[in-house]
Amino acid sequence: MFDYQAPQQLLQERIILVTGAGDGIGRAAAFSFAAKGATVILLGRTLSKLEDTYDAIETAGYPQPAIYPLNLESAAQAEYAGLAQILGREFGQLHGLLHNAALLGQRTPLGNYDPAMWNQVMQVNVNASFMLTQELLPLLTIPVDASVLFTSSGVGRVGKAYWGAYGVSKFATEGLAQILAQELEKTSNIRVNVINPGATQTRMRVKAYPGEDPCCNPAAADIMPLYLYLMGPDSIGTNGQSLDAQ
Ligand code: NDP
């Protein structure tokens, strides 16, 4: 596991948006960021799940989060622009953005891959991250430092059979992050990095590996040290890296 002990007030006064905050790793990240003092914007497609994350944060006594339901598969540029406008009005700036939401799609040979599913996966895993980042960049340039995190996978670094659009989308994510990191390096206060969570007990993992015993993988809460490190100011100067949470 990545070795980092986050100070208690690491993210105090910071505003951080997490996509896919209603389940799995996104939920754990939102909770961990709030536990370190952040005001977290919980973005996702299933309102009831976002409300569960909200309740967990509120019950724990952490800063009151905000909920922003959005379906990344159907959202158009104007909806991302609308989100940026609301965040600008409510918070005035953004210190962190975690691109975590993703679709697994099919696990099948490319020869059989359903083109409609291919487009869905690319829309959620790549295009949405691009559009959301583009609209939120102005708010991310306001604080003294800001962190954008993308989520990759082992299958986004080495091509593996049957991972289809998901694997391709993670390669694209690595590329998107590298390009953005270089573009912003000398011209902004924003650092851009990628996290590969590694095998983690979530709904997606069970879907991808139905025969695996889930007990052998860490829980989402266990892999948070790297998320906290990269989101907080201790990682200032780290840019354009793709790091393993485990
Ligand atoms: P989960 O399936 O548990 O969670 C994915 C989240 O993404 C859910 O909250 C889901 O919302 C949200 N989401 C999916 N589609 C949309 C959409 N169209 N609009 C808005 N939100 C959407 O996955 P994990 O927590 O396991 O995965 C988190 C990240 O980590 C992903 O990027 C994944 O690729 C990556 N990863 C995970 C690994 C693992 O072992 N778990 C290993 C390597 C990488 P809803 O709950 O409403 O469906």
Residues whose N, C-alpha, C, O or C-beta is under 5 A from the ligand:
A	BS01	NDP	G20 A21 G22 D23 G24 I25 G26 G44 R45 T46 K49 L70 N71 L72 E73 N100 A101 A102 L103 V124 T151 S152 S153 P197 G198 A199 T200 T202 R203 M204 R205
